[in-house]
Amino acid sequence: MNCRNNKKKSWIFWFLMLTLTSATLLTTGCIHPEQPGFRMDIWVLKTDSNGTMEWMATINDDPNNRGESIIQTSDGGYVIAGTGTDVLQKGPVPAIFKLDRHGSVKPVIHTGTSPDYGSSITTTPDNGYVLASYSGILSKVNDNGTVLWTLPLHEGLDWWKVTGIPGGGFAVAGGNKVVRIDETGKILWIAPMGNNRNASIILGEPDGGVITGGISGTNVWVARFTNQSKQVFETTIESTSPAALYTLWISPAGTYEIIYGSTEYRGDEIHGRWISNTSRVSLAADGRIIKKQQANASRIITATDDGGYACSGFAVPEFTEFKQQGTSDSPLRLVRTDREGNQFADINYKIGNNGVVSSIIQTDDRGFVIMGRRNNR
């Protein structure tokens, strides 16, 4: 074999591994920067329904700044579950970042004990928030930043997800279990799943039930529970290469819509490329797979009110799929599809320095908010 080709292949391999590792660390929040001058910015970009940028806000000047997920509040503003630096503990703690509907940044709320990271957030009927953390601690916080109660689940480290339940209370997923709690933080029930399960998404159903999903080995799975903790179904979708569950939503027709993806390296020693395979699966109320098709999607994705979906990311030459981490010359992209998965919009935004995109939502005016972070050192 030609030594020159060997060196080129090796260089490409390690470059891609470094890129993937950096993106993973930035995305999961496991970097704990202590270098002098290191600062992370959280950026939030708002578009109208046509994808035209209306404003872009920046939350900066903190070495531990990162946002994991963003939601819209009843007053039209936004709250972000993320991480900041506690000035007394001098380390990363869960944080709630708030913006009004015009992108003006409000004071940050810090909670918890360092080191820990904010991972998911939901609003409460009394205009407060319930924040889930990486270490499995739930905190109810009012709008002024006062912690009203905490619930330590003590189930190891994982990116716990929390959602409000129609009719009251909350549900949390992390690791291999679902936990249902009431408005006071009392545990109502715990539903364990197989030891090889790892939950990454949870939704509340109109009847008070819960739908959740995640990965198991190389496969993805979805499970549904009643409001009384009875498991209605658990469906596993097999994959030949390691897969990730991108999104899950309930359609107006009552089906459970799933988009997941897997990535594998194909090609020869000179012209290799990372190929992404993305699929959409529809499940019936009893968990039966009723439809499966290829999807035009990326990892950062949200369902839209017209039955389609929108996704965002950066175009990187070595990959067929948008990536969460871009390079200095990679534009941020917003792609929209109709309910059949046909693309009808692809819009680019020049947002400056390379960064990581971590969340996208559709807003009450049918626009979009895209959130990410970047090193401003």
C-alpha atoms as a printed R data frame, in Angstrom:
    type eleno elety resid chain resno       x      y      z
1   ATOM     1    CA   MET     A     1   0.000  0.000  0.000
2   ATOM     2    CA   ASN     A     2   1.244  3.482 -0.823
3   ATOM     3    CA   CYS     A     3   2.741  5.195  2.282
4   ATOM     4    CA   ARG     A     4   1.640  8.612  1.067
5   ATOM     5    CA   ASN     A     5  -1.961  7.405  0.858
6   ATOM     6    CA   ASN     A     6  -1.614  5.832  4.298
7   ATOM     7    CA   LYS     A     7  -0.518  9.160  5.750
8   ATOM     8    CA   LYS     A     8  -3.391 10.979  4.057
9   ATOM     9    CA   LYS     A     9  -5.916  8.453  5.315
10  ATOM    10    CA   SER     A    10  -4.488  8.670  8.824
11  ATOM    11    CA   TRP     A    11  -4.591 12.481  8.775
12  ATOM    12    CA   ILE     A    12  -8.224 12.495  7.610
13  ATOM    13    CA   PHE     A    13  -9.194  9.920 10.226
14  ATOM    14    CA   TRP     A    14  -7.653 11.791 13.147
15  ATOM    15    CA   PHE     A    15  -8.962 15.153 11.914
16  ATOM    16    CA   LEU     A    16 -12.491 13.757 11.817
17  ATOM    17    CA   MET     A    17 -12.088 12.093 15.196
18  ATOM    18    CA   LEU     A    18 -10.882 15.363 16.712
19  ATOM    19    CA   THR     A    19 -13.814 17.205 15.131
20  ATOM    20    CA   LEU     A    20 -16.318 14.661 16.432
21  ATOM    21    CA   THR     A    21 -14.780 14.625 19.899
22  ATOM    22    CA   SER     A    22 -14.761 18.416 20.165
23  ATOM    23    CA   ALA     A    23 -18.379 18.626 19.042
24  ATOM    24    CA   THR     A    24 -19.411 15.936 21.507
25  ATOM    25    CA   LEU     A    25 -17.667 17.610 24.426
26  ATOM    26    CA   LEU     A    26 -19.085 21.009 23.613
27  ATOM    27    CA   THR     A    27 -22.544 19.544 23.099
28  ATOM    28    CA   THR     A    28 -22.651 17.473 26.284
29  ATOM    29    CA   GLY     A    29 -21.197 20.195 28.453
30  ATOM    30    CA   CYS     A    30 -18.373 18.012 29.775
31  ATOM    31    CA   ILE     A    31 -15.723 20.615 29.046
32  ATOM    32    CA   HIS     A    32 -14.818 22.476 32.215
33  ATOM    33    CA   PRO     A    33 -12.622 25.311 30.890
34  ATOM    34    CA   GLU     A    34 -10.297 26.896 33.402
35  ATOM    35    CA   GLN     A    35  -7.890 28.643 31.049
36  ATOM    36    CA   PRO     A    36  -7.544 32.388 31.620
37  ATOM    37    CA   GLY     A    37  -9.581 34.353 29.105
38  ATOM    38    CA   PHE     A    38 -11.756 31.422 28.006
39  ATOM    39    CA   ARG     A    39 -15.356 32.533 27.537
40  ATOM    40    CA   MET     A    40 -18.402 30.898 26.001
41  ATOM    41    CA   ASP     A    41 -21.249 32.784 24.357
42  ATOM    42    CA   ILE     A    42 -24.801 31.504 24.069
43  ATOM    43    CA   TRP     A    43 -26.449 32.871 20.922
44  ATOM    44    CA   VAL     A    44 -30.154 32.883 20.073
45  ATOM    45    CA   LEU     A    45 -31.397 33.628 16.553
46  ATOM    46    CA   LYS     A    46 -35.067 34.477 15.879
47  ATOM    47    CA   THR     A    47 -36.697 34.246 12.445
48  ATOM    48    CA   ASP     A    48 -40.138 35.076 11.106
49  ATOM    49    CA   SER     A    49 -42.363 32.474  9.433
50  ATOM    50    CA   ASN     A    50 -40.483 32.916  6.133
51  ATOM    51    CA   GLY     A    51 -37.106 32.293  7.752
52  ATOM    52    CA   THR     A    52 -35.981 35.935  7.648
53  ATOM    53    CA   MET     A    53 -33.829 36.761 10.666
54  ATOM    54    CA   GLU     A    54 -35.540 39.233 13.016
55  ATOM    55    CA   TRP     A    55 -32.919 39.440 15.767
56  ATOM    56    CA   MET     A    56 -29.946 37.688 17.302
57  ATOM    57    CA   ALA     A    57 -29.121 37.845 21.007
58  ATOM    58    CA   THR     A    58 -25.900 36.922 22.797
59  ATOM    59    CA   ILE     A    59 -25.411 35.870 26.413
60  ATOM    60    CA   ASN     A    60 -21.693 36.143 27.097
61  ATOM    61    CA   ASP     A    61 -18.767 36.596 29.470
62  ATOM    62    CA   ASP     A    62 -18.859 33.276 31.327
63  ATOM    63    CA   PRO     A    63 -16.378 30.380 30.977
64  ATOM    64    CA   ASN     A    64 -19.142 27.826 31.583
65  ATOM    65    CA   ASN     A    65 -21.912 29.368 29.465
66  ATOM    66    CA   ARG     A    66 -23.826 26.781 27.488
67  ATOM    67    CA   GLY     A    67 -27.463 26.229 26.629
68  ATOM    68    CA   GLU     A    68 -28.951 22.781 26.140
69  ATOM    69    CA   SER     A    69 -32.608 23.452 25.334
70  ATOM    70    CA   ILE     A    70 -34.900 26.435 24.833
71  ATOM    71    CA   ILE     A    71 -38.675 26.817 25.183
72  ATOM    72    CA   GLN     A    72 -41.115 29.686 24.712
73  ATOM    73    CA   THR     A    73 -43.030 31.071 27.679
74  ATOM    74    CA   SER     A    74 -46.658 32.209 27.861
75  ATOM    75    CA   ASP     A    75 -45.669 35.900 27.603
76  ATOM    76    CA   GLY     A    76 -43.864 35.285 24.300
77  ATOM    77    CA   GLY     A    77 -40.376 35.279 25.822
78  ATOM    78    CA   TYR     A    78 -37.922 32.402 26.089
79  ATOM    79    CA   VAL     A    79 -36.120 30.410 28.776
80  ATOM    80    CA   ILE     A    80 -33.026 28.291 28.311
81  ATOM    81    CA   ALA     A    81 -31.900 25.339 30.384
82  ATOM    82    CA   GLY     A    82 -28.140 25.500 30.571
83  ATOM    83    CA   THR     A    83 -25.057 26.084 32.645
84  ATOM    84    CA   GLY     A    84 -23.263 29.093 34.083
85  ATOM    85    CA   THR     A    85 -20.670 29.854 36.721
86  ATOM    86    CA   ASP     A    86 -21.675 30.290 40.346
87  ATOM    87    CA   VAL     A    87 -19.589 33.207 41.672
88  ATOM    88    CA   LEU     A    88 -19.374 31.695 45.174
89  ATOM    89    CA   GLN     A    89 -18.685 28.102 44.179
90  ATOM    90    CA   LYS     A    90 -16.538 29.201 41.218
91  ATOM    91    CA   GLY     A    91 -17.706 26.299 39.123
92  ATOM    92    CA   PRO     A    92 -20.420 25.168 36.669
93  ATOM    93    CA   VAL     A    93 -23.973 25.025 38.015
94  ATOM    94    CA   PRO     A    94 -27.389 24.654 36.349
95  ATOM    95    CA   ALA     A    95 -28.684 27.980 35.072
96  ATOM    96    CA   ILE     A    96 -31.863 29.461 33.636
97  ATOM    97    CA   PHE     A    97 -31.299 32.114 30.984
98  ATOM    98    CA   LYS     A    98 -34.256 34.341 30.120
99  ATOM    99    CA   LEU     A    99 -35.017 36.585 27.148
100 ATOM   100    CA   ASP     A   100 -38.079 38.637 26.341
101 ATOM   101    CA   ARG     A   101 -39.873 38.251 23.007
102 ATOM   102    CA   HIS     A   102 -37.582 40.864 21.423
103 ATOM   103    CA   GLY     A   103 -34.354 39.136 22.475
104 ATOM   104    CA   SER     A   104 -33.437 41.364 25.427
105 ATOM   105    CA   VAL     A   105 -31.513 39.324 27.994
106 ATOM   106    CA   LYS     A   106 -32.799 39.200 31.585
107 ATOM   107    CA   PRO     A   107 -30.832 38.328 34.761
108 ATOM   108    CA   VAL     A   108 -29.546 34.749 34.937
109 ATOM   109    CA   ILE     A   109 -30.842 32.364 37.614
110 ATOM   110    CA   HIS     A   110 -28.240 29.950 39.054
111 ATOM   111    CA   THR     A   111 -29.192 26.935 41.145
112 ATOM   112    CA   GLY     A   112 -27.719 23.692 42.462
113 ATOM   113    CA   THR     A   113 -24.232 22.690 43.532
114 ATOM   114    CA   SER     A   114 -21.082 22.674 41.419
115 ATOM   115    CA   PRO     A   115 -20.168 20.751 39.376
116 ATOM   116    CA   ASP     A   116 -23.507 20.186 37.662
117 ATOM   117    CA   TYR     A   117 -25.156 21.172 34.384
118 ATOM   118    CA   GLY     A   118 -28.679 22.198 33.368
119 ATOM   119    CA   SER     A   119 -30.179 19.900 30.753
120 ATOM   120    CA   SER     A   120 -33.944 20.486 30.331
121 ATOM   121    CA   ILE     A   121 -36.670 22.882 31.432
122 ATOM   122    CA   THR     A   122 -40.443 23.247 31.454
123 ATOM   123    CA   THR     A   123 -42.768 26.001 32.665
124 ATOM   124    CA   THR     A   124 -45.295 25.735 35.501
125 ATOM   125    CA   PRO     A   125 -48.869 27.111 35.721
126 ATOM   126    CA   ASP     A   126 -47.735 29.742 38.264
127 ATOM   127    CA   ASN     A   127 -45.151 31.197 35.833
128 ATOM   128    CA   GLY     A   128 -42.241 29.329 37.371
129 ATOM   129    CA   TYR     A   129 -39.944 26.665 35.978
130 ATOM   130    CA   VAL     A   130 -38.868 23.115 36.678
131 ATOM   131    CA   LEU     A   131 -35.244 22.558 35.730
132 ATOM   132    CA   ALA     A   132 -33.618 19.144 35.307
133 ATOM   133    CA   SER     A   133 -29.883 18.706 35.693
134 ATOM   134    CA   TYR     A   134 -27.205 16.318 34.481
135 ATOM   135    CA   SER     A   135 -26.905 14.771 37.953
136 ATOM   136    CA   GLY     A   136 -30.634 14.016 38.155
137 ATOM   137    CA   ILE     A   137 -31.743 16.875 40.407
138 ATOM   138    CA   LEU     A   138 -35.073 18.596 39.714
139 ATOM   139    CA   SER     A   139 -35.591 22.137 40.950
140 ATOM   140    CA   LYS     A   140 -38.744 24.217 40.896
141 ATOM   141    CA   VAL     A   141 -37.837 27.883 40.645
142 ATOM   142    CA   ASN     A   142 -40.116 30.922 40.589
143 ATOM   143    CA   ASP     A   143 -39.643 33.790 38.160
144 ATOM   144    CA   ASN     A   144 -37.583 35.716 40.703
145 ATOM   145    CA   GLY     A   145 -35.065 32.890 41.063
146 ATOM   146    CA   THR     A   146 -36.222 31.497 44.408
147 ATOM   147    CA   VAL     A   147 -35.940 27.707 44.608
148 ATOM   148    CA   LEU     A   148 -39.279 26.379 45.904
149 ATOM   149    CA   TRP     A   149 -38.336 22.692 46.053
150 ATOM   150    CA   THR     A   150 -35.722 20.240 44.855
151 ATOM   151    CA   LEU     A   151 -35.971 16.534 44.153
152 ATOM   152    CA   PRO     A   152 -32.687 14.589 43.962
153 ATOM   153    CA   LEU     A   153 -33.242 11.397 41.992
154 ATOM   154    CA   HIS     A   154 -29.706 10.131 42.680
155 ATOM   155    CA   GLU     A   155 -29.596  7.917 39.643
156 ATOM   156    CA   GLY     A   156 -26.099  8.688 38.405
157 ATOM   157    CA   LEU     A   157 -25.141 11.135 35.696
158 ATOM   158    CA   ASP     A   158 -27.318 11.537 32.624
159 ATOM   159    CA   TRP     A   159 -28.946 14.297 30.589
160 ATOM   160    CA   TRP     A   160 -32.352 14.192 32.311
161 ATOM   161    CA   LYS     A   161 -35.355 15.530 30.402
162 ATOM   162    CA   VAL     A   162 -38.462 17.056 31.996
163 ATOM   163    CA   THR     A   163 -41.886 17.896 30.579
164 ATOM   164    CA   GLY     A   164 -45.164 19.244 31.897
165 ATOM   165    CA   ILE     A   165 -48.199 16.952 31.854
166 ATOM   166    CA   PRO     A   166 -51.640 18.194 30.739
167 ATOM   167    CA   GLY     A   167 -53.817 18.133 33.838
168 ATOM   168    CA   GLY     A   168 -50.923 18.821 36.202
169 ATOM   169    CA   GLY     A   169 -47.562 17.573 37.340
170 ATOM   170    CA   PHE     A   170 -44.413 16.624 35.489
171 ATOM   171    CA   ALA     A   171 -42.620 13.640 34.017
172 ATOM   172    CA   VAL     A   172 -38.879 13.098 33.890
173 ATOM   173    CA   ALA     A   173 -36.809 10.649 31.856
174 ATOM   174    CA   GLY     A   174 -33.176  9.751 32.400
175 ATOM   175    CA   GLY     A   175 -31.131  6.613 32.033
176 ATOM   176    CA   ASN     A   176 -33.502  3.651 31.930
177 ATOM   177    CA   LYS     A   177 -36.508  5.017 33.798
178 ATOM   178    CA   VAL     A   178 -39.433  7.423 33.732
179 ATOM   179    CA   VAL     A   179 -40.453  9.280 36.900
180 ATOM   180    CA   ARG     A   180 -43.860 10.935 37.337
181 ATOM   181    CA   ILE     A   181 -44.125 13.696 39.972
182 ATOM   182    CA   ASP     A   182 -46.836 16.068 41.159
183 ATOM   183    CA   GLU     A   183 -46.743 19.864 41.416
184 ATOM   184    CA   THR     A   184 -45.091 19.748 44.857
185 ATOM   185    CA   GLY     A   185 -42.203 17.522 43.763
186 ATOM   186    CA   LYS     A   186 -43.619 14.319 45.237
187 ATOM   187    CA   ILE     A   187 -42.876 11.135 43.284
188 ATOM   188    CA   LEU     A   188 -46.105  9.489 42.099
189 ATOM   189    CA   TRP     A   189 -44.522  6.522 40.339
190 ATOM   190    CA   ILE     A   190 -41.312  5.250 38.763
191 ATOM   191    CA   ALA     A   191 -41.388  3.067 35.648
192 ATOM   192    CA   PRO     A   192 -38.099  1.205 35.057
193 ATOM   193    CA   MET     A   193 -37.063 -0.110 31.662
194 ATOM   194    CA   GLY     A   194 -34.301 -2.451 30.519
195 ATOM   195    CA   ASN     A   195 -30.788 -1.835 31.841
196 ATOM   196    CA   ASN     A   196 -29.478 -1.123 28.353
197 ATOM   197    CA   ARG     A   197 -31.970  1.690 27.725
198 ATOM   198    CA   ASN     A   198 -30.989  5.359 27.711
199 ATOM   199    CA   ALA     A   199 -33.846  7.881 27.514
200 ATOM   200    CA   SER     A   200 -33.298 11.178 25.705
201 ATOM   201    CA   ILE     A   201 -36.819 12.489 24.932
202 ATOM   202    CA   ILE     A   202 -40.056 12.677 26.918
203 ATOM   203    CA   LEU     A   203 -43.499 14.083 26.058
204 ATOM   204    CA   GLY     A   204 -46.725 14.391 28.000
205 ATOM   205    CA   GLU     A   205 -49.930 13.129 26.390
206 ATOM   206    CA   PRO     A   206 -53.340 14.833 26.619
207 ATOM   207    CA   ASP     A   207 -54.714 12.003 28.801
208 ATOM   208    CA   GLY     A   208 -51.853 12.351 31.292
209 ATOM   209    CA   GLY     A   209 -49.776  9.526 29.859
210 ATOM   210    CA   VAL     A   210 -46.140  9.697 28.828
211 ATOM   211    CA   ILE     A   211 -44.251  8.840 25.646
212 ATOM   212    CA   THR     A   212 -40.457  8.530 25.816
213 ATOM   213    CA   GLY     A   213 -37.592  7.190 23.743
214 ATOM   214    CA   GLY     A   214 -33.861  6.926 23.305
215 ATOM   215    CA   ILE     A   215 -31.133  4.477 22.344
216 ATOM   216    CA   SER     A   216 -30.300  0.887 23.214
217 ATOM   217    CA   GLY     A   217 -27.000 -0.338 21.847
218 ATOM   218    CA   THR     A   218 -27.071  0.510 18.155
219 ATOM   219    CA   ASN     A   219 -30.879  0.712 18.088
220 ATOM   220    CA   VAL     A   220 -33.537  3.283 18.987
221 ATOM   221    CA   TRP     A   221 -36.639  2.586 21.076
222 ATOM   222    CA   VAL     A   222 -39.904  4.257 22.050
223 ATOM   223    CA   ALA     A   223 -42.110  3.405 25.048
224 ATOM   224    CA   ARG     A   224 -45.542  4.615 26.078
225 ATOM   225    CA   PHE     A   225 -46.994  4.656 29.620
226 ATOM   226    CA   THR     A   226 -50.436  5.428 30.967
227 ATOM   227    CA   ASN     A   227 -51.008  8.030 33.669
228 ATOM   228    CA   GLN     A   228 -50.981  5.121 36.165
229 ATOM   229    CA   SER     A   229 -47.514  3.870 35.071
230 ATOM   230    CA   LYS     A   230 -48.715  0.895 33.022
231 ATOM   231    CA   GLN     A   231 -46.557  0.324 29.963
232 ATOM   232    CA   VAL     A   232 -48.699  0.331 26.825
233 ATOM   233    CA   PHE     A   233 -45.876 -0.643 24.471
234 ATOM   234    CA   GLU     A   234 -42.135 -0.602 23.922
235 ATOM   235    CA   THR     A   235 -40.983 -0.670 20.309
236 ATOM   236    CA   THR     A   236 -37.385 -1.158 19.204
237 ATOM   237    CA   ILE     A   237 -36.249 -0.031 15.754
238 ATOM   238    CA   GLU     A   238 -33.120 -1.892 14.752
239 ATOM   239    CA   SER     A   239 -30.116 -0.241 13.112
240 ATOM   240    CA   THR     A   240 -26.996 -1.828 11.619
241 ATOM   241    CA   SER     A   241 -24.821  1.096 12.757
242 ATOM   242    CA   PRO     A   242 -25.014  3.205 15.945
243 ATOM   243    CA   ALA     A   243 -28.173  5.307 15.823
244 ATOM   244    CA   ALA     A   244 -29.516  8.351 17.652
245 ATOM   245    CA   LEU     A   245 -33.112  9.423 18.250
246 ATOM   246    CA   TYR     A   246 -33.442 12.953 16.869
247 ATOM   247    CA   THR     A   247 -37.051 13.803 17.666
248 ATOM   248    CA   LEU     A   248 -40.423 12.380 18.634
249 ATOM   249    CA   TRP     A   249 -43.849 13.969 18.342
250 ATOM   250    CA   ILE     A   250 -47.538 13.116 18.385
251 ATOM   251    CA   SER     A   251 -49.299 13.839 15.088
252 ATOM   252    CA   PRO     A   252 -52.835 15.294 14.833
253 ATOM   253    CA   ALA     A   253 -53.916 11.825 13.666
254 ATOM   254    CA   GLY     A   254 -52.656 10.313 16.928
255 ATOM   255    CA   THR     A   255 -49.649  8.483 15.506
256 ATOM   256    CA   TYR     A   256 -46.210  8.708 17.098
257 ATOM   257    CA   GLU     A   257 -43.718 10.162 14.645
258 ATOM   258    CA   ILE     A   258 -40.021  9.388 15.075
259 ATOM   259    CA   ILE     A   259 -36.968 10.651 13.233
260 ATOM   260    CA   TYR     A   260 -33.645  8.968 13.920
261 ATOM   261    CA   GLY     A   261 -30.299  8.771 12.193
262 ATOM   262    CA   SER     A   262 -27.133  6.737 11.958
263 ATOM   263    CA   THR     A   263 -23.732  7.606 10.498
264 ATOM   264    CA   GLU     A   264 -21.062  5.386  9.000
265 ATOM   265    CA   TYR     A   265 -17.773  5.938  7.166
266 ATOM   266    CA   ARG     A   266 -17.695  4.887  3.514
267 ATOM   267    CA   GLY     A   267 -15.157  5.192  0.758
268 ATOM   268    CA   ASP     A   268 -11.555  4.393  0.018
269 ATOM   269    CA   GLU     A   269  -8.432  5.602  1.762
270 ATOM   270    CA   ILE     A   270  -8.394  8.878 -0.154
271 ATOM   271    CA   HIS     A   271 -12.018  9.720 -0.864
272 ATOM   272    CA   GLY     A   272 -13.795  8.517  2.268
273 ATOM   273    CA   ARG     A   273 -16.839 10.317  3.632
274 ATOM   274    CA   TRP     A   274 -19.214 10.106  6.584
275 ATOM   275    CA   ILE     A   275 -22.620  9.052  5.272
276 ATOM   276    CA   SER     A   276 -25.754  9.760  7.301
277 ATOM   277    CA   ASN     A   277 -28.892  7.668  6.986
278 ATOM   278    CA   THR     A   278 -31.979  9.351  8.414
279 ATOM   279    CA   SER     A   279 -35.360  7.650  8.728
280 ATOM   280    CA   ARG     A   280 -38.868  8.603  9.753
281 ATOM   281    CA   VAL     A   281 -41.082  5.991 11.420
282 ATOM   282    CA   SER     A   282 -44.785  6.205 12.252
283 ATOM   283    CA   LEU     A   283 -46.145  4.127 15.140
284 ATOM   284    CA   ALA     A   284 -49.761  3.271 15.867
285 ATOM   285    CA   ALA     A   285 -51.281  3.734 19.337
286 ATOM   286    CA   ASP     A   286 -50.268  0.166 20.213
287 ATOM   287    CA   GLY     A   287 -46.664  0.619 19.056
288 ATOM   288    CA   ARG     A   288 -46.947 -1.131 15.688
289 ATOM   289    CA   ILE     A   289 -44.739  0.269 12.938
290 ATOM   290    CA   ILE     A   290 -47.156  1.420 10.255
291 ATOM   291    CA   LYS     A   291 -44.786  3.371  8.013
292 ATOM   292    CA   LYS     A   292 -41.045  3.832  7.512
293 ATOM   293    CA   GLN     A   293 -39.335  6.090  4.992
294 ATOM   294    CA   GLN     A   294 -36.149  8.024  4.348
295 ATOM   295    CA   ALA     A   295 -36.098 11.511  5.884
296 ATOM   296    CA   ASN     A   296 -34.343 14.722  4.932
297 ATOM   297    CA   ALA     A   297 -33.342 15.808  8.425
298 ATOM   298    CA   SER     A   298 -30.505 16.499 10.850
299 ATOM   299    CA   ARG     A   299 -30.042 16.014 14.575
300 ATOM   300    CA   ILE     A   300 -31.290 19.492 15.618
301 ATOM   301    CA   ILE     A   301 -34.934 19.256 14.607
302 ATOM   302    CA   THR     A   302 -38.457 20.270 15.610
303 ATOM   303    CA   ALA     A   303 -41.927 19.351 14.405
304 ATOM   304    CA   THR     A   304 -43.944 22.186 12.842
305 ATOM   305    CA   ASP     A   305 -47.620 23.020 13.113
306 ATOM   306    CA   ASP     A   306 -48.241 22.226  9.430
307 ATOM   307    CA   GLY     A   307 -47.306 18.578  9.905
308 ATOM   308    CA   GLY     A   308 -43.752 18.948  8.629
309 ATOM   309    CA   TYR     A   309 -40.523 19.625 10.454
310 ATOM   310    CA   ALA     A   310 -37.609 22.049 10.486
311 ATOM   311    CA   CYS     A   311 -33.963 21.307 11.205
312 ATOM   312    CA   SER     A   312 -30.796 23.320 11.612
313 ATOM   313    CA   GLY     A   313 -27.046 22.809 11.585
314 ATOM   314    CA   PHE     A   314 -23.819 23.592  9.757
315 ATOM   315    CA   ALA     A   315 -22.729 22.195  6.398
316 ATOM   316    CA   VAL     A   316 -19.318 20.495  6.767
317 ATOM   317    CA   PRO     A   317 -17.645 19.068  3.618
318 ATOM   318    CA   GLU     A   318 -16.732 15.645  5.066
319 ATOM   319    CA   PHE     A   319 -20.345 14.889  6.048
320 ATOM   320    CA   THR     A   320 -23.593 14.439  4.130
321 ATOM   321    CA   GLU     A   321 -25.652 15.621  7.114
322 ATOM   322    CA   PHE     A   322 -25.701 19.009  8.820
323 ATOM   323    CA   LYS     A   323 -23.411 18.893 11.840
324 ATOM   324    CA   GLN     A   324 -23.932 20.493 15.237
325 ATOM   325    CA   GLN     A   325 -20.472 22.042 15.121
326 ATOM   326    CA   GLY     A   326 -19.414 24.253 12.241
327 ATOM   327    CA   THR     A   327 -16.173 25.767 11.036
328 ATOM   328    CA   SER     A   328 -15.232 29.422 10.674
329 ATOM   329    CA   ASP     A   329 -16.750 29.626  7.184
330 ATOM   330    CA   SER     A   330 -19.778 27.354  7.708
331 ATOM   331    CA   PRO     A   331 -23.129 29.174  7.476
332 ATOM   332    CA   LEU     A   332 -25.906 28.206  9.841
333 ATOM   333    CA   ARG     A   333 -28.750 26.626  7.888
334 ATOM   334    CA   LEU     A   334 -32.487 26.289  8.420
335 ATOM   335    CA   VAL     A   335 -34.213 23.630  6.318
336 ATOM   336    CA   ARG     A   336 -37.978 23.074  6.236
337 ATOM   337    CA   THR     A   337 -40.026 20.182  4.896
338 ATOM   338    CA   ASP     A   338 -43.713 19.564  4.364
339 ATOM   339    CA   ARG     A   339 -45.679 16.754  6.033
340 ATOM   340    CA   GLU     A   340 -44.423 14.280  3.430
341 ATOM   341    CA   GLY     A   341 -40.801 15.189  4.111
342 ATOM   342    CA   ASN     A   342 -40.278 17.184  0.906
343 ATOM   343    CA   GLN     A   343 -37.888 20.109  1.354
344 ATOM   344    CA   PHE     A   344 -39.290 23.522  0.429
345 ATOM   345    CA   ALA     A   345 -36.909 25.958  2.166
346 ATOM   346    CA   ASP     A   346 -33.150 26.120  2.795
347 ATOM   347    CA   ILE     A   347 -31.943 29.384  4.323
348 ATOM   348    CA   ASN     A   348 -28.390 30.370  5.318
349 ATOM   349    CA   TYR     A   349 -27.327 32.706  8.120
350 ATOM   350    CA   LYS     A   350 -23.866 34.137  8.561
351 ATOM   351    CA   ILE     A   351 -23.419 34.247 12.322
352 ATOM   352    CA   GLY     A   352 -19.648 34.690 12.513
353 ATOM   353    CA   ASN     A   353 -17.288 32.455 14.447
354 ATOM   354    CA   ASN     A   354 -17.573 28.665 14.376
355 ATOM   355    CA   GLY     A   355 -19.874 27.281 17.025
356 ATOM   356    CA   VAL     A   356 -22.318 24.580 18.052
357 ATOM   357    CA   VAL     A   357 -26.082 24.573 17.455
358 ATOM   358    CA   SER     A   358 -28.041 22.798 20.189
359 ATOM   359    CA   SER     A   359 -31.779 23.521 19.897
360 ATOM   360    CA   ILE     A   360 -34.535 24.705 17.548
361 ATOM   361    CA   ILE     A   361 -38.224 25.403 18.243
362 ATOM   362    CA   GLN     A   362 -41.169 26.838 16.349
363 ATOM   363    CA   THR     A   363 -42.550 29.981 17.980
364 ATOM   364    CA   ASP     A   364 -46.117 31.155 18.541
365 ATOM   365    CA   ASP     A   365 -45.914 33.460 15.475
366 ATOM   366    CA   ARG     A   366 -44.867 30.452 13.319
367 ATOM   367    CA   GLY     A   367 -41.277 31.640 13.170
368 ATOM   368    CA   PHE     A   368 -38.303 29.823 14.636
369 ATOM   369    CA   VAL     A   369 -35.731 30.235 17.360
370 ATOM   370    CA   ILE     A   370 -32.360 28.529 16.934
371 ATOM   371    CA   MET     A   371 -29.927 28.400 19.851
372 ATOM   372    CA   GLY     A   372 -26.247 27.494 20.148
373 ATOM   373    CA   ARG     A   373 -22.922 28.516 21.645
374 ATOM   374    CA   ARG     A   374 -19.405 29.447 20.612
375 ATOM   375    CA   ASN     A   375 -16.018 30.211 22.096
376 ATOM   376    CA   ASN     A   376 -15.421 33.960 22.086
377 ATOM   377    CA   ARG     A   377 -11.819 33.782 23.215
